[in-house]
Amino acid sequence: MMAKAKVVRKRIVLGQISDYAGSSRKYGTAYAAARDIADEVICTGDNAHRSRAGQADRVSGRFVELRTPKEVSDHIKRTAVPGELILLKNSGNLHLERIALAWTHDVRCWIPVCGKKETCQGCGLYEVPFEEHGSFLAKRRFERRRRRFGWLLGGLSLTRRS
């Protein structure tokens, strides 16, 4: 699909490759395959340095190594051109979908690896800073219980104890 696309520019973002645990050579193989297709290949995450990209690709900007999804998002927004095609490829732990979400939402959860298995859309907390997830969820649970069981108190609203 990507190779046959007729677009202004093609970019591929490569994150964690979990299909090949323990084999750092696969990052080089993935980079080489992406390089054959894309005008720019962006590698991110803890293993981004394993791409084996040549110095010429680094200097020309054909290869970009960025540590975090936030850095990738900022780079893509800063260098975007109308009509380009961007492929985000990741095993899931870096949650690269936030890069796409950042175009239409105020993504504020940019922790590189949160530990959650579900997607950011499934979690629904991408607009809440990661450090505030716990308190946000506690407040949301309380509000749900208040709506659900408030009628038990004759419609009186519940107040949270401090």
Secondary structure, DSSP 8 states (H G I E B T S, - for coil): -TTT---S-EEEEE---GGGTT-THHHHHHHHHHHHH-SEEEEESTTGGGG---HHHHHHTSEEEESSHHHHHHHHHHH--TT-EEEEE--STT-THHHHHTTTS------S-----S-HHHH--TTS-GGGHHHHHHHHHHHHHHHHHGGGGTT-------
